[in-house]
Amino acid sequence: MFAQNQTASLSLRDYKTIVLSILGGALEIYDFVIFLFLSVTIANVFFPPGIPQWLRQLETMAIFSVGYLARPLGGILIAHFSDKIGRKHMFNLTVLFVALPCLMIGLLPSYAQIGIWSPVLLLLARLIQGAALGGEVPNAWVFVAEHAPKEHRGYSLGLLQAGLTLGYMFAALTTTLITTRYSDQEIQQWAWRIPFIVGGFFGFISVWLRRWLSETPVFLELKQNKKLAKRLPLGEILKHHRQAAIPSAILTAVLASAVIMAIVVTPITLQNEYGLSPGTTFEVSCIAILCLNLGCVIAGKVADWIGPWRAIALYSVLLAFGTTLLTWSLNSSMNVLVTCYIIAGLCSGVISAVPAIIVKLFPPAVKVTGISLIYNIAYSVCSAVIPMALLALLHFDHWGMAFYSWLIMLLGLVTVYFYRNIKTYGD
């Protein structure tokens, strides 16, 4: 049994590990999604003014999507070294390689200044960011799980997941401050750069703060006992641990669906289909995200009490219930909508229940590689397909998102039924 399991409660050092992991992860997600919130302005700055606006916007979104395509490759590369030379070293590196491109984007010359090299450099920055983010989340899960006592692993991962989702809110808040403080002309000329420069600056602070993190007890024990992967970790996963790939991929899809429905699709639908102003939508979304964070922490505790498999089954049902209630409230008064959105956020705890299982499906010597391979591929596919499919469905059917949530509920329950007895590691 590994050393971290000898402690019965979270220590001050455990909380420091979680907080520093949260800080870096939230900032990385902020750096990554701030691009999306400023996509219209970026399209005008980095592409020729002579082409149609829709084409510039399409090219900008293509560059944004490239970041997701880079996640699996970057994640596997980072995970390889995380399993071979240590979690801590790569954990610091991922923050650095998100912060640098973010700062780079904030300082890039416009198309008017250097022509075609402007979008080319923008594309390069996004590729580096996407690759780094592909290594951050799996590494963060393993880093926190291997430090936390097993009795509090779910709670620790719940705190981590809650912190990661704050990155979306920080990005939305920064964008709102910029758009209310400066005129459209000022934003177009220079103010759009502020969020990227700020994100890069705080990313460097995260790199500095993570110096105080210590290597996980699990990795130190593997190294001391000479039990690190002797072959290529990816080869070990593909040869000996393919069975764990199926539940990992399905549960990642469940997790991604919960995030996308709550944070991406609902705010866009409130504006496009129900006419809410951006400011009102942001306020409502922030309340829901805070409740989602609370729901993640509670779900982590529940996973520790009843076991992660039972927690996934419970929160798969609650996710469908909360989403159905939210869908029903879309045509109701603002008070009813906010109340139901709060309930839906609290019911989205599957976001933290899923990592509590996935971190146990692969052996310690190749754990980061296994999680990174499956998580990044599944999450990238979900991020590319689900938002567009749901938005199109909601345009034609008011209950579209509710129907989808019930499908996800069945997916979660079926996975629990067939894989609840699969071999796990680290218990």
Sequence and secondary structure as in RCSB ss.txt:
>XXXX:A:sequence
MFAQNQTASLSLRDYKTIVLSILGGALEIYDFVIFLFLSVTIANVFFPPGIPQWLRQLETMAIFSVGYLARPLGG
ILIAHFSDKIGRKHMFNLTVLFVALPCLMIGLLPSYAQIGIWSPVLLLLARLIQGAALGGEVPNAWVFVAEHAPK
EHRGYSLGLLQAGLTLGYMFAALTTTLITTRYSDQEIQQWAWRIPFIVGGFFGFISVWLRRWLSETPVFLELKQN
KKLAKRLPLGEILKHHRQAAIPSAILTAVLASAVIMAIVVTPITLQNEYGLSPGTTFEVSCIAILCLNLGCVIAG
KVADWIGPWRAIALYSVLLAFGTTLLTWSLNSSMNVLVTCYIIAGLCSGVISAVPAIIVKLFPPAVKVTGISLIY
NIAYSVCSAVIPMALLALLHFDHWGMAFYSWLIMLLGLVTVYFYRNIKTYGD
>XXXX:A:secstr
  GGGG SS  HHHHHHHHHHHHHHHHHHHHHHHHHHTHHHHHHHHS TTS HHHHHHHHHHHHHHHHHHHHHHH
HHHHHHHHHH HHHHHHHHHHHHHHHHHHHHH   HHHHTTHHHHHHHHHHHHHHHHHHHHHHHHHHHHHHHS G
GGHHHHHHHHHHHHHHHHHHHHHHHHHHHHHS HHHIIIIITHHHHHHHHHHHHHHHHHGGG    HHHHHHHHT
T S SS HHHHHHHH GGGHHHHHHHHHHHHHHHIIIIIIHHHHHHHTT   HHHHHHHHHHHHHHHHHHHHHHH
HHHHHH HHHHHHHHHHHHHHHHHHHHHHTTS HHHHHHHHHHHHHT THHHHHHHHHTTSS GGGHHHHHHHHH
HHHHHHHHHHHHHHHHHHHHH TTHHHHHHHHHHHHHHHHHHHHTTS  S  
